[in-house]
C-alpha cells in the first residue's frame, strides 16, 4: 500500500503530461492554449475524444489513491481533532478527484450542459473546498506530532504559494498543480519512511 501511495502523484503528473502532448491538436481545437489559456478545458478536456478513457481512469485511480493516502496518514498521525479533520477532508478531496471522471462538457458547444458535465464542475469545486482546508488543518496536525513537525511549515507555505496560482489561472495554474503534486509526493515519502 505504501508504494501505491508514492505512485499516486507520479501517475497523475505522467498521464497529464503524456496525454497533453498526444492530444495537443485536439486540445487546441477545444480553445486551449498552453500559455495564453492553459485552464481552458484542461486538464478535464483530456477525458474527451480519443484516449479520453485514460484520463477518466486516471481521475478515478488518483482519487482512490488519495483517499487511501488520507487513511494511512490518519493511522500514522498522533490522534487529535486536527489529524481526524485534516485526513477526513483529504479523503473527501480524493473522492472529489475521483468524481472528476464524470465527463466534462466542452466550454465551446452548441448544446446545453449535461448532467455529467454539471457533476464534473461540482466535483472540481468540491476538490478545492476540501483540499485547501485539509492542507491548512494538516499543517496543525503535523505541528503537533514530533514525527511530522518538519512538514508543518512546508504544508502551509505550499498552500500559500499554490492558492494564489490557482486563483490567477493562466500559466500560473501549472505552478499550482506542480506545487500540490510535489507536496503530495513529499508527504507520501515521509509516510513511507515512518511506517
PAPALUM-972691 format. One record per residue: residue in one letter; x, y, z of N, C-alpha, C in turn. Coordinates in steps of 0.2 Angstrom, whole numbers, plus 5000, padded with zeros to 4 digits. Layout:
<sekols>
+----+------+------+------+------+------+------+------+------+------+
| aa |  n.X |  n.Y |  n.Z | ca.X | ca.Y | ca.Z |  c.X |  c.Y |  c.Z |
+----+------+------+------+------+------+------+------+------+------+
|  a |    X |    Y |    Z |    X |    Y |    Z |    X |    Y |    Z |
...
+----+------+------+------+------+------+------+------+------+------+
</sekols>
This chain:
<sekols>
+----+------+------+------+------+------+------+------+------+------+
| aa |  n.X |  n.Y |  n.Z | ca.X | ca.Y | ca.Z |  c.X |  c.Y |  c.Z |
+----+------+------+------+------+------+------+------+------+------+
|  x | 5004 | 4994 | 5000 | 5000 | 5000 | 5000 | 5004 | 5006 | 5000 |
|  x | 5010 | 5006 | 5004 | 5014 | 5012 | 5004 | 5017 | 5014 | 4997 |
|  x | 5019 | 5009 | 4993 | 5021 | 5010 | 4986 | 5016 | 5013 | 4982 |
|  x | 5010 | 5011 | 4983 | 5004 | 5014 | 4979 | 5004 | 5021 | 4980 |
|  x | 5004 | 5023 | 4987 | 5003 | 5030 | 4989 | 5008 | 5034 | 4985 |
|  x | 5015 | 5032 | 4985 | 5020 | 5035 | 4982 | 5019 | 5036 | 4975 |
|  x | 5016 | 5032 | 4971 | 5015 | 5032 | 4964 | 5009 | 5037 | 4962 |
|  x | 5005 | 5038 | 4967 | 4999 | 5042 | 4965 | 5000 | 5049 | 4962 |
|  x | 5004 | 5053 | 4965 | 5006 | 5060 | 4961 | 5010 | 5059 | 4955 |
|  x | 5014 | 5054 | 4955 | 5018 | 5052 | 4949 | 5014 | 5050 | 4943 |
|  x | 5009 | 5046 | 4945 | 5004 | 5043 | 4940 | 5000 | 5049 | 4937 |
|  x | 4998 | 5053 | 4941 | 4993 | 5059 | 4939 | 4997 | 5063 | 4934 |
|  x | 5003 | 5065 | 4937 | 5008 | 5070 | 4933 | 5010 | 5067 | 4926 |
|  x | 5012 | 5061 | 4926 | 5014 | 5057 | 4920 | 5008 | 5057 | 4915 |
|  x | 5002 | 5055 | 4917 | 4997 | 5054 | 4912 | 4995 | 5061 | 4909 |
|  x | 4995 | 5066 | 4914 | 4993 | 5073 | 4912 | 4998 | 5075 | 4906 |
|  x | 5004 | 5074 | 4908 | 5009 | 5077 | 4903 | 5009 | 5073 | 4896 |
|  x | 5009 | 5066 | 4897 | 5009 | 5062 | 4891 | 5003 | 5064 | 4886 |
|  x | 4997 | 5064 | 4890 | 4991 | 5065 | 4886 | 4990 | 5072 | 4883 |
|  x | 4993 | 5077 | 4886 | 4993 | 5084 | 4884 | 4997 | 5084 | 4877 |
|  x | 5003 | 5080 | 4877 | 5007 | 5080 | 4871 | 5003 | 5076 | 4865 |
|  x | 5000 | 5070 | 4867 | 4997 | 5066 | 4862 | 4991 | 5070 | 4860 |
|  x | 4987 | 5073 | 4864 | 4981 | 5076 | 4862 | 4982 | 5084 | 4861 |
|  x | 4988 | 5086 | 4859 | 4989 | 5093 | 4859 | 4984 | 5097 | 4854 |
|  x | 4984 | 5094 | 4848 | 4980 | 5097 | 4842 | 4972 | 5097 | 4844 |
|  x | 4970 | 5091 | 4847 | 4963 | 5091 | 4850 | 4962 | 5096 | 4855 |
|  x | 4967 | 5097 | 4860 | 4966 | 5102 | 4865 | 4965 | 5109 | 4862 |
|  x | 4969 | 5111 | 4857 | 4969 | 5117 | 4853 | 4962 | 5118 | 4850 |
|  x | 4959 | 5113 | 4847 | 4953 | 5113 | 4844 | 4947 | 5115 | 4849 |
|  x | 4949 | 5113 | 4856 | 4944 | 5115 | 4861 | 4944 | 5122 | 4863 |
|  x | 4950 | 5126 | 4861 | 4951 | 5133 | 4863 | 4956 | 5133 | 4868 |
|  x | 4959 | 5128 | 4870 | 4965 | 5128 | 4875 | 4971 | 5131 | 4872 |
|  x | 4975 | 5134 | 4875 | 4982 | 5136 | 4873 | 4987 | 5136 | 4879 |
|  x | 4993 | 5132 | 4878 | 4997 | 5131 | 4884 | 4999 | 5137 | 4888 |
|  x | 5000 | 5143 | 4885 | 5002 | 5149 | 4888 | 4996 | 5154 | 4889 |
|  x | 4993 | 5155 | 4884 | 4988 | 5161 | 4885 | 4981 | 5158 | 4888 |
|  x | 4980 | 5152 | 4888 | 4974 | 5150 | 4891 | 4974 | 5142 | 4893 |
|  x | 4979 | 5141 | 4898 | 4980 | 5134 | 4900 | 4975 | 5130 | 4903 |
|  x | 4970 | 5134 | 4906 | 4965 | 5131 | 4910 | 4958 | 5130 | 4906 |
|  x | 4958 | 5132 | 4900 | 4953 | 5132 | 4896 | 4952 | 5124 | 4893 |
|  x | 4947 | 5121 | 4897 | 4946 | 5114 | 4895 | 4952 | 5109 | 4896 |
|  x | 4956 | 5111 | 4901 | 4962 | 5107 | 4903 | 4963 | 5108 | 4910 |
|  x | 4964 | 5102 | 4914 | 4965 | 5096 | 4911 | 4959 | 5091 | 4909 |
|  x | 4953 | 5094 | 4911 | 4947 | 5090 | 4911 | 4946 | 5088 | 4903 |
|  x | 4948 | 5092 | 4899 | 4946 | 5091 | 4892 | 4950 | 5085 | 4889 |
|  x | 4955 | 5083 | 4893 | 4959 | 5077 | 4891 | 4955 | 5070 | 4891 |
|  x | 4949 | 5071 | 4895 | 4945 | 5065 | 4895 | 4940 | 5065 | 4889 |
|  x | 4940 | 5070 | 4885 | 4936 | 5070 | 4879 | 4939 | 5067 | 4873 |
|  x | 4936 | 5064 | 4868 | 4939 | 5062 | 4862 | 4943 | 5056 | 4863 |
|  x | 4947 | 5055 | 4858 | 4952 | 5049 | 4858 | 4956 | 5048 | 4864 |
|  x | 4957 | 5043 | 4867 | 4961 | 5041 | 4873 | 4958 | 5045 | 4879 |
|  x | 4952 | 5047 | 4879 | 4949 | 5051 | 4884 | 4948 | 5046 | 4890 |
|  x | 4947 | 5040 | 4889 | 4946 | 5035 | 4894 | 4952 | 5034 | 4899 |
|  x | 4958 | 5036 | 4896 | 4964 | 5036 | 4900 | 4964 | 5041 | 4906 |
|  x | 4962 | 5047 | 4904 | 4961 | 5052 | 4909 | 4956 | 5051 | 4914 |
|  x | 4950 | 5048 | 4911 | 4945 | 5046 | 4916 | 4947 | 5041 | 4921 |
|  x | 4950 | 5036 | 4918 | 4953 | 5031 | 4923 | 4958 | 5034 | 4928 |
|  x | 4962 | 5039 | 4926 | 4967 | 5042 | 4930 | 4964 | 5046 | 4935 |
|  x | 4958 | 5050 | 4934 | 4955 | 5053 | 4939 | 4952 | 5048 | 4944 |
|  x | 4949 | 5043 | 4942 | 4947 | 5038 | 4947 | 4952 | 5035 | 4951 |
|  x | 4958 | 5032 | 4948 | 4963 | 5029 | 4951 | 4967 | 5034 | 4956 |
|  x | 4968 | 5040 | 4954 | 4972 | 5045 | 4958 | 4967 | 5047 | 4964 |
|  x | 4961 | 5048 | 4963 | 4956 | 5050 | 4968 | 4956 | 5044 | 4974 |
|  x | 4956 | 5038 | 4971 | 4956 | 5032 | 4976 | 4962 | 5032 | 4980 |
|  x | 4968 | 5033 | 4976 | 4974 | 5033 | 4980 | 4975 | 5038 | 4985 |
|  x | 4972 | 5044 | 4983 | 4972 | 5050 | 4988 | 4968 | 5048 | 4994 |
|  x | 4963 | 5045 | 4993 | 4959 | 5043 | 4999 | 4962 | 5038 | 5003 |
|  x | 4965 | 5033 | 5000 | 4969 | 5028 | 5003 | 4975 | 5031 | 5007 |
|  x | 4978 | 5036 | 5004 | 4984 | 5040 | 5007 | 4981 | 5044 | 5013 |
|  x | 4975 | 5047 | 5013 | 4972 | 5050 | 5019 | 4971 | 5045 | 5024 |
|  x | 4969 | 5039 | 5023 | 4968 | 5034 | 5028 | 4975 | 5032 | 5031 |
|  x | 4980 | 5031 | 5027 | 4986 | 5029 | 5030 | 4989 | 5035 | 5034 |
|  x | 4988 | 5041 | 5032 | 4990 | 5047 | 5036 | 4987 | 5047 | 5043 |
|  x | 4980 | 5046 | 5042 | 4976 | 5046 | 5049 | 4979 | 5041 | 5054 |
|  x | 4981 | 5035 | 5051 | 4984 | 5030 | 5055 | 4990 | 5032 | 5058 |
|  x | 4994 | 5036 | 5055 | 5001 | 5037 | 5057 | 5001 | 5043 | 5061 |
|  x | 4997 | 5048 | 5060 | 4997 | 5054 | 5064 | 4995 | 5053 | 5072 |
|  x | 4997 | 5057 | 5076 | 4995 | 5057 | 5083 | 4988 | 5059 | 5083 |
|  x | 4984 | 5055 | 5087 | 4976 | 5056 | 5087 | 4975 | 5063 | 5090 |
|  x | 4971 | 5067 | 5086 | 4969 | 5073 | 5088 | 4964 | 5076 | 5084 |
|  x | 4960 | 5081 | 5086 | 4955 | 5084 | 5081 | 4958 | 5086 | 5075 |
|  x | 4964 | 5089 | 5075 | 4966 | 5091 | 5068 | 4968 | 5086 | 5064 |
|  x | 4971 | 5080 | 5066 | 4973 | 5075 | 5062 | 4966 | 5071 | 5059 |
|  x | 4961 | 5070 | 5063 | 4955 | 5067 | 5061 | 4952 | 5072 | 5056 |
|  x | 4951 | 5078 | 5057 | 4948 | 5083 | 5052 | 4952 | 5084 | 5046 |
|  x | 4958 | 5084 | 5047 | 4963 | 5085 | 5041 | 4963 | 5079 | 5036 |
|  x | 4963 | 5073 | 5039 | 4963 | 5067 | 5035 | 4956 | 5066 | 5032 |
|  x | 4951 | 5068 | 5036 | 4944 | 5067 | 5033 | 4943 | 5071 | 5027 |
|  x | 4945 | 5078 | 5027 | 4945 | 5082 | 5022 | 4949 | 5080 | 5016 |
|  x | 4955 | 5077 | 5018 | 4960 | 5075 | 5012 | 4956 | 5069 | 5009 |
|  x | 4953 | 5065 | 5012 | 4950 | 5059 | 5009 | 4944 | 5061 | 5005 |
|  x | 4940 | 5066 | 5007 | 4935 | 5069 | 5003 | 4938 | 5072 | 4997 |
|  x | 4943 | 5075 | 4997 | 4947 | 5078 | 4991 | 4948 | 5073 | 4987 |
|  x | 4950 | 5067 | 4989 | 4952 | 5061 | 4985 | 4945 | 5059 | 4981 |
|  x | 4940 | 5059 | 4985 | 4933 | 5057 | 4982 | 4931 | 5062 | 4977 |
|  x | 4932 | 5068 | 4978 | 4931 | 5073 | 4973 | 4935 | 5073 | 4967 |
|  x | 4941 | 5071 | 4968 | 4946 | 5070 | 4962 | 4943 | 5064 | 4958 |
|  x | 4941 | 5059 | 4961 | 4939 | 5053 | 4958 | 4932 | 5055 | 4954 |
|  x | 4928 | 5059 | 4957 | 4922 | 5061 | 4954 | 4923 | 5065 | 4947 |
|  x | 4929 | 5068 | 4946 | 4931 | 5072 | 4940 | 4930 | 5067 | 4934 |
|  x | 4929 | 5060 | 4935 | 4928 | 5056 | 4930 | 4922 | 5057 | 4926 |
|  x | 4917 | 5060 | 4930 | 4911 | 5062 | 4926 | 4913 | 5067 | 4921 |
|  x | 4912 | 5065 | 4914 | 4915 | 5068 | 4909 | 4912 | 5076 | 4908 |
|  x | 4917 | 5080 | 4907 | 4916 | 5087 | 4907 | 4912 | 5089 | 4900 |
|  x | 4909 | 5095 | 4900 | 4907 | 5097 | 4894 | 4912 | 5102 | 4891 |
|  x | 4913 | 5102 | 4884 | 4917 | 5107 | 4882 | 4914 | 5114 | 4883 |
|  x | 4919 | 5119 | 4884 | 4916 | 5125 | 4885 | 4913 | 5128 | 4879 |
|  x | 4916 | 5127 | 4873 | 4913 | 5130 | 4867 | 4909 | 5124 | 4864 |
|  x | 4902 | 5125 | 4864 | 4897 | 5120 | 4862 | 4891 | 5123 | 4860 |
|  x | 4887 | 5120 | 4856 | 4880 | 5122 | 4854 | 4875 | 5119 | 4858 |
|  x | 4876 | 5114 | 4862 | 4871 | 5111 | 4866 | 4871 | 5113 | 4873 |
|  x | 4866 | 5111 | 4877 | 4865 | 5113 | 4884 | 4870 | 5109 | 4888 |
|  x | 4872 | 5111 | 4894 | 4876 | 5107 | 4898 | 4873 | 5100 | 4900 |
|  x | 4877 | 5095 | 4901 | 4874 | 5089 | 4903 | 4874 | 5088 | 4910 |
|  x | 4871 | 5082 | 4912 | 4871 | 5081 | 4920 | 4878 | 5079 | 4922 |
|  x | 4882 | 5075 | 4917 | 4888 | 5073 | 4919 | 4893 | 5079 | 4919 |
|  x | 4892 | 5084 | 4915 | 4896 | 5090 | 4915 | 4895 | 5094 | 4921 |
|  x | 4889 | 5095 | 4923 | 4887 | 5098 | 4929 | 4890 | 5095 | 4935 |
|  x | 4890 | 5088 | 4935 | 4893 | 5084 | 4941 | 4901 | 5085 | 4941 |
|  x | 4904 | 5085 | 4935 | 4911 | 5086 | 4934 | 4913 | 5093 | 4937 |
|  x | 4909 | 5098 | 4935 | 4910 | 5105 | 4938 | 4910 | 5105 | 4946 |
|  x | 4904 | 5102 | 4948 | 4903 | 5102 | 4955 | 4909 | 5098 | 4959 |
|  x | 4911 | 5093 | 4956 | 4917 | 5089 | 4959 | 4923 | 5094 | 4959 |
|  x | 4924 | 5098 | 4954 | 4930 | 5102 | 4954 | 4930 | 5107 | 4960 |
|  x | 4924 | 5110 | 4961 | 4923 | 5115 | 4966 | 4924 | 5111 | 4973 |
|  x | 4921 | 5105 | 4974 | 4922 | 5101 | 4980 | 4929 | 5099 | 4981 |
|  x | 4933 | 5098 | 4976 | 4940 | 5097 | 4977 | 4944 | 5103 | 4980 |
|  x | 4942 | 5109 | 4977 | 4945 | 5115 | 4980 | 4943 | 5116 | 4988 |
|  x | 4936 | 5115 | 4989 | 4934 | 5116 | 4995 | 4936 | 5111 | 5001 |
|  x | 4939 | 5106 | 4999 | 4941 | 5101 | 5003 | 4949 | 5100 | 5004 |
|  x | 4952 | 5101 | 4998 | 4959 | 5100 | 4998 | 4963 | 5106 | 5002 |
|  x | 4961 | 5112 | 5000 | 4964 | 5118 | 5003 | 4963 | 5118 | 5011 |
|  x | 4957 | 5117 | 5014 | 4956 | 5117 | 5021 | 4960 | 5111 | 5024 |
|  x | 4960 | 5105 | 5020 | 4964 | 5099 | 5023 | 4971 | 5101 | 5024 |
|  x | 4974 | 5105 | 5019 | 4981 | 5106 | 5020 | 4982 | 5111 | 5026 |
|  x | 4978 | 5116 | 5027 | 4978 | 5120 | 5032 | 4978 | 5116 | 5039 |
|  x | 4973 | 5112 | 5039 | 4972 | 5108 | 5046 | 4978 | 5103 | 5047 |
|  x | 4980 | 5100 | 5041 | 4985 | 5095 | 5042 | 4992 | 5099 | 5044 |
|  x | 4993 | 5105 | 5042 | 4998 | 5109 | 5045 | 4998 | 5109 | 5052 |
|  x | 4992 | 5110 | 5055 | 4992 | 5110 | 5063 | 4993 | 5103 | 5065 |
|  x | 4990 | 5098 | 5062 | 4991 | 5091 | 5064 | 4999 | 5089 | 5064 |
|  x | 5002 | 5091 | 5059 | 5009 | 5090 | 5058 | 5013 | 5093 | 5064 |
|  x | 5011 | 5099 | 5065 | 5015 | 5103 | 5070 | 5014 | 5100 | 5077 |
|  x | 5009 | 5097 | 5078 | 5008 | 5094 | 5085 | 5010 | 5086 | 5085 |
|  x | 5014 | 5084 | 5080 | 5016 | 5077 | 5080 | 5024 | 5078 | 5079 |
|  x | 5028 | 5075 | 5083 | 5035 | 5076 | 5083 | 5038 | 5073 | 5076 |
|  x | 5035 | 5067 | 5074 | 5037 | 5064 | 5068 | 5036 | 5068 | 5062 |
|  x | 5031 | 5072 | 5062 | 5029 | 5076 | 5056 | 5030 | 5084 | 5057 |
|  x | 5032 | 5086 | 5062 | 5033 | 5093 | 5064 | 5037 | 5097 | 5058 |
|  x | 5042 | 5094 | 5055 | 5046 | 5097 | 5050 | 5042 | 5099 | 5043 |
|  x | 5036 | 5095 | 5043 | 5032 | 5097 | 5037 | 5026 | 5102 | 5038 |
|  x | 5025 | 5104 | 5044 | 5020 | 5109 | 5045 | 5021 | 5115 | 5041 |
|  x | 5027 | 5119 | 5042 | 5028 | 5125 | 5039 | 5028 | 5124 | 5031 |
|  x | 5031 | 5118 | 5029 | 5031 | 5117 | 5022 | 5024 | 5116 | 5019 |
|  x | 5019 | 5113 | 5023 | 5012 | 5112 | 5020 | 5009 | 5119 | 5020 |
|  x | 5010 | 5123 | 5025 | 5007 | 5130 | 5024 | 5010 | 5134 | 5019 |
|  x | 5016 | 5134 | 5018 | 5020 | 5138 | 5013 | 5018 | 5135 | 5006 |
|  x | 5017 | 5129 | 5005 | 5014 | 5126 | 4999 | 5008 | 5129 | 4997 |
|  x | 5003 | 5129 | 5002 | 4996 | 5132 | 5001 | 4997 | 5139 | 4999 |
|  x | 5001 | 5143 | 5003 | 5001 | 5150 | 5002 | 5004 | 5151 | 4995 |
|  x | 5008 | 5147 | 4993 | 5011 | 5148 | 4986 | 5006 | 5146 | 4980 |
|  x | 5003 | 5140 | 4982 | 4998 | 5137 | 4977 | 4992 | 5140 | 4976 |
|  x | 4989 | 5142 | 4982 | 4982 | 5145 | 4981 | 4982 | 5151 | 4977 |
|  x | 4986 | 5156 | 4977 | 4986 | 5162 | 4973 | 4987 | 5160 | 4965 |
|  x | 4991 | 5155 | 4964 | 4992 | 5152 | 4957 | 4986 | 5149 | 4955 |
|  x | 4982 | 5146 | 4959 | 4976 | 5143 | 4957 | 4971 | 5148 | 4955 |
|  x | 4971 | 5154 | 4959 | 4966 | 5159 | 4958 | 4968 | 5163 | 4952 |
|  x | 4974 | 5164 | 4951 | 4976 | 5168 | 4945 | 4975 | 5165 | 4938 |
|  x | 4974 | 5158 | 4938 | 4973 | 5155 | 4932 | 4979 | 5156 | 4927 |
|  x | 4978 | 5156 | 4921 | 4983 | 5157 | 4916 | 4989 | 5152 | 4917 |
|  x | 4995 | 5154 | 4915 | 5001 | 5149 | 4916 | 5002 | 5148 | 4923 |
|  x | 5000 | 5152 | 4928 | 5001 | 5151 | 4935 | 4998 | 5144 | 4937 |
|  x | 4993 | 5142 | 4934 | 4989 | 5136 | 4935 | 4994 | 5130 | 4936 |
|  x | 4999 | 5130 | 4931 | 5004 | 5125 | 4931 | 5008 | 5125 | 4938 |
|  x | 5010 | 5131 | 4940 | 5013 | 5131 | 4947 | 5009 | 5128 | 4952 |
|  x | 5002 | 5130 | 4952 | 4998 | 5127 | 4957 | 4998 | 5119 | 4957 |
|  x | 4997 | 5117 | 4951 | 4997 | 5109 | 4950 | 5004 | 5106 | 4952 |
|  x | 5009 | 5109 | 4950 | 5016 | 5106 | 4952 | 5017 | 5107 | 4960 |
|  x | 5015 | 5112 | 4963 | 5016 | 5113 | 4970 | 5012 | 5108 | 4974 |
|  x | 5006 | 5107 | 4972 | 5001 | 5102 | 4975 | 5004 | 5095 | 4974 |
|  x | 5006 | 5093 | 4968 | 5008 | 5086 | 4967 | 5015 | 5085 | 4971 |
|  x | 5019 | 5090 | 4971 | 5026 | 5089 | 4974 | 5024 | 5088 | 4982 |
|  x | 5020 | 5092 | 4985 | 5018 | 5092 | 4992 | 5015 | 5085 | 4993 |
|  x | 5011 | 5082 | 4989 | 5008 | 5075 | 4990 | 5014 | 5070 | 4990 |
|  x | 5019 | 5071 | 4985 | 5024 | 5066 | 4985 | 5029 | 5067 | 4991 |
|  x | 5030 | 5073 | 4993 | 5034 | 5074 | 4999 | 5031 | 5071 | 5005 |
|  x | 5024 | 5072 | 5006 | 5021 | 5069 | 5012 | 5021 | 5061 | 5011 |
|  x | 5020 | 5059 | 5005 | 5020 | 5051 | 5004 | 5026 | 5048 | 5006 |
|  x | 5032 | 5052 | 5004 | 5038 | 5049 | 5005 | 5040 | 5049 | 5013 |
|  x | 5037 | 5054 | 5017 | 5038 | 5054 | 5024 | 5034 | 5049 | 5027 |
|  x | 5028 | 5048 | 5024 | 5024 | 5042 | 5027 | 5027 | 5035 | 5026 |
|  x | 5030 | 5035 | 5020 | 5034 | 5029 | 5018 | 5040 | 5027 | 5023 |
|  x | 5043 | 5033 | 5025 | 5049 | 5032 | 5029 | 5047 | 5030 | 5036 |
|  x | 5041 | 5033 | 5038 | 5039 | 5032 | 5045 | 5036 | 5026 | 5047 |
|  x | 5033 | 5022 | 5042 | 5029 | 5017 | 5043 | 5033 | 5010 | 5042 |
+----+------+------+------+------+------+------+------+------+------+
</sekols>
